[in-house]
Structures are given as structure tokens and as C-alpha cells.
Amino acid sequence: MQRSAPVDPTKMGVGKGIAVLTSGGDAQGMNAAVRATVRVGIYTGAKVYFVHEGYQGLVDGGDNIRQATWESVSMMLQLGGTVIGSARCQDFRSKEGRAKAACNLVKLGITNLCVIGGDGSLTGANEFRNEWSELLQILLKAGKITAEEAKCSSHLNIVGMVGSIDNDFCGTDMTIGTDSALHRIMEVVDAITTTAQSHQRAFILEVMGRHCGYLALVTALACGADWVFIPEMPPDEGWEDHLCRRLTYQRSIGNRLNVIIVAEGALDRHGKPITCDIIKNLVTKKLGFDTRATILGHVQRGGTPSAFDRILGSRMGVEAVMALLEATPDTPACVVSLSGNMAVRLPLMECVQVTKEVTKAMAEGRFEEAVKLRGKSFENNWNTYKLLAHVTAPDMKSNINIAIMNVGAPCAGMNAAVRSAVRIGILQGHSMLAVHDGFDGLAHGTIEPMTWGYVGGWTGKGGSNLGTKRSLPASMIEEISLNIAKYNIHALVIIGGFEAFVGGLELVTAREKYEELCIPLVVIPATVSNNIPGSDFSIGADTALNTITTTCDRIKQSAAGTKRRVFIIETMGGYCGYLATMAGLAAGADAAYIYEERVGIHDLETNVEHLLEKMKTTVKRGLILRNEKCNANYTTDFIFNLYSEEGKGVFDCRKNVLGHMQQGGTPTPFDRNFGTKMGAKAVLWLTEKLKESGRIFANTPDSACVLGMKKRAMIFQPLSDLKEDTDSEHRIPKTQWWLKLRPILKILAKYKISLDTSETATMDLIEPAARISFP
């Protein structure tokens, strides 16, 4: 699929017709995908059509297939469900129905079909494509189409995007809608937790997932549930006694509530369903606990899409249009999926095949294999859950003391990382120490032991329970080394932002002088700014991004009411433009000013003219994001004044500085899960390091690392190696993966800029376990 000569992307679609439809169950984020498909299609010069009511609309034709305009997808981004409608369709299952659908497409000159749905919808699209020539012959014979029309539409290209809240499709880390469904579930879990604690109750929650336990598993990890039932891994024989023992033990150590998560498709080893009622009766009769069951149902499909789903849908929509326009008659049908932080194309039917293999493995009782086939991420989640849930602390102590601290500004998800690090440490037989108030606490000795119960219920709490400060260790090295010796600290976990990274480096540098500092240490990136070298994501950035996106939604709504109004919003991030760029994509901003992409007077002029043009359309509002340190002279006030002056008589301006609300709030499911996995992995790695060095002396570069998320995996990189990739003055990494998403932001805001498609012009091969590593 390699393209030879460079093509002008704004001419790629000239003379071509693209239809977009949503099919099967709805999922939040589908609208973002529809919006991106329409806008990028128009950007390439193609005609784009909505197909209303899924395949049913394709068969019925008429008013169900309508040409889309740029403005017709405005204000869609923040809506849940699918605006163009979805329907289960029997007619499309028959050849006669598919012939009608083909006729409707041929008459409108549409030869490119973009389908957003589950594996059933995508398989149907592939079948439609395979018999396209046969359908044309049927239509020709019946005199429904002319030979000329058949010639012009001789081939149908299709591309799929997976919209499903269950995350049950192999080949993509995340399907559109999964993250939003987790948001809905966690909102309910948080609400239930407060009432359950008041009454010392046991709560059983049933979440969706008929054949896939992803939602249940991630929910269990993110809320620290006592037990989870998933279809991929039924509990062992005698699970009833084990569950009761576990719940009794939790009460005996002072926990006031028990949470049990059940996937709707959960089964026992004999294939019998395990339902909420069965578990409720068991717990009530055997233990006499006050027990309540809640079935979440369609709440999970509803509500506004999360920032992640909007960005995912938008990126997939862009990639889908490019895949359609670059396809040849020999190209196999592809599905656009997410791998790490890359949008990739995979052969559709191979992905469907692997997805079916999982169901088959489960039906045949090959459960270990089913978990593996779900992919690396699912397996990691399962292993982390097992580490934290079904165990009791060992009697043997390791005589190892590990200290944990938070450094820099607080952010949501820090507490989840501390909790899992403490509990994994205790399970390894270590003594875990809390260092309060960052490096200051380490120097002044505000250090105390942490028990299993000490960190109970921390996963869902925002901010930093340990307390955090921005001070660096260099000026207190003497005191720090004395306390490391006094408290006999053998290893250190530093959870925090850029100060944690720099502080770690300062400790490594001081090793030459102070041998007490020759202990293994790991830095876990946790900052809303997402500016730590060695990691694509940091804990806390997802929560901040959702806060900004929600605020932008409200502001846009107010602007839509007043008409002809432009809002200028300042975001956090220091010199790192991650939040401004990603929030721009998620909220549908007209521009996002960041430090990494220099903004000049010409750019400001272009943006103002662009908004003046926009006010002539039906969309009479504007949204401009500005990163707090994007330019020392073009401040938020300056940009506000400039827009106010230039827009006089056409639009008026308002400005908002979002400030510290971006650091607060309860952590999103992503940040809870990410923090939990990072904390666990860090302590297991330190345990290995201490075994290697025999706990005497650790002064090699690889004994002080950053644990980061890179593309598909969590990896440890020596702090000293990352120094090279750091712009220390501006506190950002020299290479940042998200900068390549900036052109998408501009194209979706109707700027005629060039989109580099060279990187994505190949089709990847599916890996045997192709769900990679969304944390």
C-alpha cells in the first residue's frame, strides 16, 4: 500500500463520493468520528453523505442518504450516541436488500463507504464489498442502473472504525466509547461508595460486557473492588467460600464496605451464569451482610463522550478518509485502530477472525488462552488485579524498607499510584514508608510507616494525600542522606512532575559524595502538564484534559446562545502545549496557541480573518485556546484585546483563565488505572533491583529510572540517558509525539493546510495478541 509520488491532500477526493454510517449499538464518540470523516472528506474535495439509520437507511435510500456540509457537523462533538441514528437491519442480510443498497449508492456516485460499528456491522460491510460486482450485474440485468453508471462505480472501497463500549474487538487498544462508558461506571461507583460506607454495606454492581470483561476488569482495578467476575476467566471451583472468606477478612481489618463487580456475561467453570442475585443471596445468607445489587444497564452507553473518545474518534475519522482515498481495488478492507498512540490500519477480516477466536476459546474452556488473545493490555490488567486482590500478606518479612513520596504540584491519580505501590510492597514482604511533603519531608524526617489499611479507598481521591512540595533536594542533600541512613531506606519511589525528574537527577549526581544515596530509585511521571521525558503520558493529564474539555463545552454552549462571540481560554501546562492541543481537538477549538509552535503576528492575523469568515456562516461562535506560557509578549490579555479590536462590529470577545481547577477533581478511570499499574510495576522492579545488587550498593545509571509509557509498553529508562532529550530551561522533552496531531486540529477547524499522510500509508499486520497496551 506504499504510495509513490506525493499527492496534494486537498485534491485527493475530487470527483469521489464518500458515505458514512453508524451501525449496531451506539457508543459515545461516534459523533466525533462522523464529524472528522465529513470535514476531512470535504477538505480533500470529496462529496460526503450521511446515511441515516445505519444499514436500514442504506437499503431504504431516499431522504436517508443526504449530502453533508461543513456546518452540518457543528456542535456534534460533545453529544453522546450517534446523531445520524443507528438501527439493526434485517433487510441488509438478504441479497435483495444489499442490491437495493448498492443501487442507492451507484445513483449518487458513492464508491467509498465508512462504517462505524461493532464486528457484526464491519463483517456485513466486507460481505457487501466482496459481492459488489455481482450486485452491479443484478442491477444491470434488472435495468435499475445503466452500463455507464456500473462502469463509474465498478469498485467499492470500505473502511471500518470500531464503535463499541465493550472494547471487545481485537486489533485495537481501545474502541470508540469504552473510555466514556468507564467514566459513567466510575461516577456511579463513586456515588455508591459514599452511601455504602455510611451503612457498612456490600454492593454488587453489574456492568455491560456480554462476551468481554474489559469494563468489569478496569472498573475493579480503578475502584479497588474486592472481587470481579468476567467471562474470560471464570472463578475456580469453591469460589463461593473463597469470596466469603475474602469479604470477612476485609471487614476484620476495618473496611466498612465491600464492592463486587460482575460483567453481565460472567459464568462459572461449568458455563452457568453468575448473576447479581446469585451473589447477593450467597453473601446475605452466609455472612448476614447488608447487601445491595445495582445493574447499571444503558446508563453506560449514555452521556457526553470523554476527551479520550473525542480525540480517538477524530483521529480515526481522519485516518479512515485517507485509507478510503488511497485504496485500490486490490487493497483488502481495513479497520482503523489505535496502537499505543498511533492510528494504524489493519486488515479487517483478520481482526474479526482473532475476535472470534476469543469467543471460541472461552466456549471450549481454554480460559488462559482467551485472556492472552484479548491482548497485552487485558492480560496486564488481569495480572495487576490478581496481584492486588486475591492475596494475604506473607508472614516472612524481607527486611527491605521502601519510601514513597510525591513531588511537585498535586494531580489526580497520584494517590492511586501510592496505594498500589504500598500494597504490592507489603505483599512482597517489604516495609513501606510514607514521606510527607516531598523532598522537604525526606530532609526533615516527616516519615512514617504505611499499613495495608492506611491507603484504603485512595484510588478515587484527587490531589496528593501524602502532601507535596516543589522544593528540590540539592540544597538539602546532607539532611536527606542522614535520614535515608536513619530510617534505613533501601529504595525510593518518587511520584511527581518535572521537579520529581530533576530531583531524581540531583540525587543521582550526589551519589559520588554520599554513598547513602546509592539506592535504587524510580520516578513515576504524575503531572497535568504531561511534560516528563521518557513517557508519552503522565498520571493526571487525562483528568485535567477532561476538566478543560467539560468547561469548554459549557462555554461553547453559552457562546452558541449569544451568537457572534469568541472565547479565549488559557490552559495550564507550563511551556508544554499538550493540554491546549488535546483540549483543542476534544472541544473543537478554532486555534490552540502553544510554545512549541511559534506564533507570529501573521498567524494571529490569519486566525482573526478566519473567524470573521466563520461568522458569515451558521456557526456564529469561536473558541481559542492559549497555553499559559506560549509567548511572553502575546499574553492572554493581548490576544483578547487584539481579537476584540479586530472583531469590532462582527463579534465580541470573552476570556477565561481556567487556573487550578485543572489540578483538582476526582481522577478519571484512565488515571486511576494508569496510576495503579505504574505503582505496582515500580515496586516489583525495585524488588528485582535490590535482589540484583544484594541491597549493598546501587550506583549504576540503570538503578535510577523513569517508568514511562512509550507507544505500546511501560518501560524503565535511566534518568541520566533522558537528560539528552530534555529542554531543561523550558521543562519539556525535546521530542513530543502529540505535535503530529496539530495539523488535524487545524483541518477540522477549516484551515487549508497540508496534511502529511506519508507516515500512515501502509497497512500493518495484526499481531497474534493484538490488543496492545492502553494502561
Sequence and secondary structure as in RCSB ss.txt:
>XXXX:A:sequence
MQRSAPVDPTKMGVGKGIAVLTSGGDAQGMNAAVRATVRVGIYTGAKVYFVHEGYQGLVDGGDNIRQATWESVSM
MLQLGGTVIGSARCQDFRSKEGRAKAACNLVKLGITNLCVIGGDGSLTGANEFRNEWSELLQILLKAGKITAEEA
KCSSHLNIVGMVGSIDNDFCGTDMTIGTDSALHRIMEVVDAITTTAQSHQRAFILEVMGRHCGYLALVTALACGA
DWVFIPEMPPDEGWEDHLCRRLTYQRSIGNRLNVIIVAEGALDRHGKPITCDIIKNLVTKKLGFDTRATILGHVQ
RGGTPSAFDRILGSRMGVEAVMALLEATPDTPACVVSLSGNMAVRLPLMECVQVTKEVTKAMAEGRFEEAVKLRG
KSFENNWNTYKLLAHVTAPDMKSNINIAIMNVGAPCAGMNAAVRSAVRIGILQGHSMLAVHDGFDGLAHGTIEPM
TWGYVGGWTGKGGSNLGTKRSLPASMIEEISLNIAKYNIHALVIIGGFEAFVGGLELVTAREKYEELCIPLVVIP
ATVSNNIPGSDFSIGADTALNTITTTCDRIKQSAAGTKRRVFIIETMGGYCGYLATMAGLAAGADAAYIYEERVG
IHDLETNVEHLLEKMKTTVKRGLILRNEKCNANYTTDFIFNLYSEEGKGVFDCRKNVLGHMQQGGTPTPFDRNFG
TKMGAKAVLWLTEKLKESGRIFANTPDSACVLGMKKRAMIFQPLSDLKEDTDSEHRIPKTQWWLKLRPILKILAK
YKISLDTSETATMDLIEPAARISFP
>XXXX:A:secstr
    S   TTTTTTT EEEEEE SS  TTHHHHHHHHHHHHHHTT EEEEETTHHHHHHH GGGEEE  SGGGTT
 TT  S TT     SGGGSHHHHHHHHHHHHHHT  EEEEEE HHHHHHHHHHHHTHHHHHHHHHHTTSS HHHH
HHT   EEEEEEB TT   TT S  BTHHHHHHHHHHHHHHHHHHHHHHT EEEEEE  SS  HHHHHHHHHHT 
SEEEBTTB   TTHHHHHHHHHHHHHHTT   EEEEEETT B TTS B  HHHHHHHHHHHH   EEEEE GGGG
G S   HHHHHHHHHHHHHHHHHHHH  TTS  EEEEEETTEEEEEEHHHHHHHHHHHHHHHHTT HHHHHHHT 
HHHHHHHHHHHHHHS    SS    EEEEEEESS  TTHHHHHHHHHHHHHHTT EEEEE SHHHHHHHT EEEE
 TGGGTT TT  S TT EE   SGGGHHHHHHHHHHTT  EEEEEESHHHHHHHHHHHHGGGT GGG S EEEEE
B TT   TT S  BTHHHHHHHHHHHHHHHHHHHHHH SEEEEEEE  TT  HHHHHHHHHHT SEEEBTTB   
HHHHHHHHHHHHHHTTSS  EEEEEEETTS SSS HHHHHHHHHHHTTTT EEEEEE GGGGG S   HHHHHHH
HHHHHHHHHHHHHHHHHHTTT   SGGGEEEEEEETTEEEEEEHHHHGGGEETTTTEES  GGGGGHHHHHHHTT
       GGG S     TT      
